[in-house]
């Protein structure tokens, strides 16, 4: 499984929104600048999250984006599934029920199912709040006198 640039940038964008959740609506240009990501690229990612109601948006001079819910309610798995589609390690797990003609006798299918379970449990076990907490914890110990 390879996470695309779109998925990585989407995650960084939502982490940035979580970091600035107390600042009100955040302009896309500000996120782009802080994250060193093209604003045009972020403009291509935003519609995915607007359609899923993960973001609040407003227009105008004070316009921008903010998370619709608490950072603790967004998992990395949910974010990546929106941008990447299914996170399955092999295509035959992409369909329910498994349509592969060899699935009944496939010796490797349990391996792929196990890997799929581990990937999804891991990514669904990490929230944006977990990432913020980990980042804040690291910053506590990285001060310079």
C-alpha positions as CSV (number, residue, x, y, z in Angstrom):
1,X,0.0,0.0,0.0
2,X,1.3,3.4,-1.0
3,X,-0.2,6.6,0.3
4,X,-0.4,9.2,-2.4
5,X,0.7,12.9,-2.1
6,X,-3.0,13.7,-2.0
7,X,-3.5,11.6,1.1
8,X,-0.4,12.9,2.8
9,X,-1.2,16.5,2.1
10,X,-4.8,16.1,3.2
11,X,-3.7,14.7,6.5
12,X,-1.2,17.6,7.0
13,X,-4.0,20.1,6.1
14,X,-6.4,18.7,8.6
15,X,-3.6,18.6,11.3
16,X,-3.0,22.3,10.6
17,X,-6.7,23.0,11.0
18,X,-6.7,21.1,14.2
19,X,-3.7,23.1,15.5
20,X,-5.5,26.3,14.7
21,X,-9.0,25.3,15.7
22,X,-9.2,28.2,18.2
23,X,-8.3,30.8,15.6
24,X,-11.7,30.6,13.8
25,X,-11.8,30.0,10.1
26,X,-8.4,29.5,8.6
27,X,-7.6,30.7,5.0
28,X,-6.2,28.1,2.6
29,X,-3.3,30.4,1.8
30,X,-2.2,30.3,5.4
31,X,-2.3,26.5,5.5
32,X,-0.4,26.3,2.2
33,X,2.3,28.7,3.5
34,X,2.7,26.9,6.9
35,X,2.7,23.4,5.3
36,X,4.7,24.4,2.3
37,X,2.0,23.0,0.0
38,X,0.7,24.6,-3.1
39,X,-2.6,26.4,-2.5
40,X,-3.8,25.1,-5.9
41,X,-3.1,21.5,-4.7
42,X,-5.1,22.1,-1.5
43,X,-7.9,23.6,-3.5
44,X,-8.2,20.2,-5.3
45,X,-8.3,18.3,-1.9
46,X,-10.9,20.6,-0.2
47,X,-14.0,19.4,-2.1
48,X,-13.5,15.9,-0.8
49,X,-13.8,17.1,2.7
50,X,-16.6,19.6,2.0
51,X,-18.7,16.8,0.6
52,X,-18.1,14.6,3.6
53,X,-19.1,17.4,6.0
54,X,-15.8,17.1,7.8
55,X,-15.2,20.9,7.4
56,X,-17.1,24.1,8.0
57,X,-16.5,26.8,5.4
58,X,-17.2,30.5,5.1
59,X,-16.6,33.0,2.3
60,X,-15.5,36.5,2.3
61,X,-12.5,38.5,3.7
62,X,-12.6,36.5,7.0
63,X,-13.4,33.3,5.1
64,X,-11.7,30.0,5.3
65,X,-12.1,26.5,6.8
66,X,-12.3,24.8,10.2
67,X,-13.0,21.4,11.4
68,X,-16.7,20.6,11.8
69,X,-16.0,18.4,14.9
70,X,-13.4,18.0,17.6
71,X,-10.0,16.7,16.5
72,X,-10.6,13.6,18.6
73,X,-13.4,12.6,16.2
74,X,-11.2,12.4,13.1
75,X,-9.1,9.3,12.5
76,X,-6.2,9.0,10.2
77,X,-8.0,6.0,8.7
78,X,-11.2,8.0,7.9
79,X,-9.1,10.8,6.3
80,X,-7.0,8.4,4.1
81,X,-10.1,6.5,3.0
82,X,-11.6,9.8,1.8
83,X,-8.6,10.7,-0.2
84,X,-7.2,7.2,-1.2
85,X,-10.3,5.1,-1.3
86,X,-10.0,1.7,0.3
87,X,-6.8,1.0,2.2
88,X,-6.7,-2.7,1.2
89,X,-3.3,-4.4,0.5
90,X,-4.7,-6.5,-2.4
91,X,-7.5,-5.8,-4.8
92,X,-9.5,-8.9,-4.0
93,X,-10.3,-7.4,-0.6
94,X,-11.8,-4.4,-2.2
95,X,-15.1,-6.2,-2.8
96,X,-17.5,-7.6,-0.3
97,X,-18.2,-10.5,-0.8
98,X,-14.8,-11.4,-2.3
99,X,-15.5,-11.9,-6.0
100,X,-12.2,-13.7,-6.7
101,X,-12.9,-17.2,-8.2
102,X,-9.9,-18.5,-6.2
103,X,-10.8,-17.1,-2.8
104,X,-12.3,-20.3,-1.4
105,X,-9.0,-22.2,-2.0
106,X,-6.5,-19.2,-1.8
107,X,-3.7,-20.0,0.7
108,X,-2.6,-16.4,0.8
109,X,-6.0,-14.8,1.4
110,X,-5.8,-15.1,5.2
111,X,-2.5,-13.3,5.1
112,X,-3.9,-10.3,3.2
113,X,-7.0,-10.2,5.4
114,X,-4.8,-10.1,8.5
115,X,-2.7,-7.4,7.0
116,X,-5.8,-5.4,6.1
117,X,-7.1,-5.8,9.6
118,X,-3.8,-4.5,11.1
119,X,-3.6,-1.5,8.7
120,X,-7.2,-0.4,9.4
121,X,-7.0,-1.0,13.2
122,X,-3.7,1.0,13.3
123,X,-4.9,3.9,11.2
124,X,-8.4,4.0,12.9
125,X,-6.7,4.1,16.3
126,X,-5.0,7.4,15.6
127,X,-6.9,10.7,15.8
128,X,-5.9,14.2,14.9
129,X,-6.0,14.9,18.7
130,X,-3.5,12.1,19.2
131,X,-1.2,13.7,16.7
132,X,-1.5,17.1,18.3
133,X,-0.9,15.6,21.8
134,X,2.2,13.8,20.5
135,X,3.5,16.9,18.8
136,X,2.9,19.0,22.0
137,X,4.7,16.4,24.1
138,X,7.7,16.5,21.8
139,X,7.8,20.3,21.9
140,X,7.9,20.3,25.7
141,X,11.2,18.5,25.6
142,X,12.6,20.5,22.6
143,X,13.0,23.9,24.2
144,X,16.2,25.9,23.8
145,X,17.6,28.1,26.6
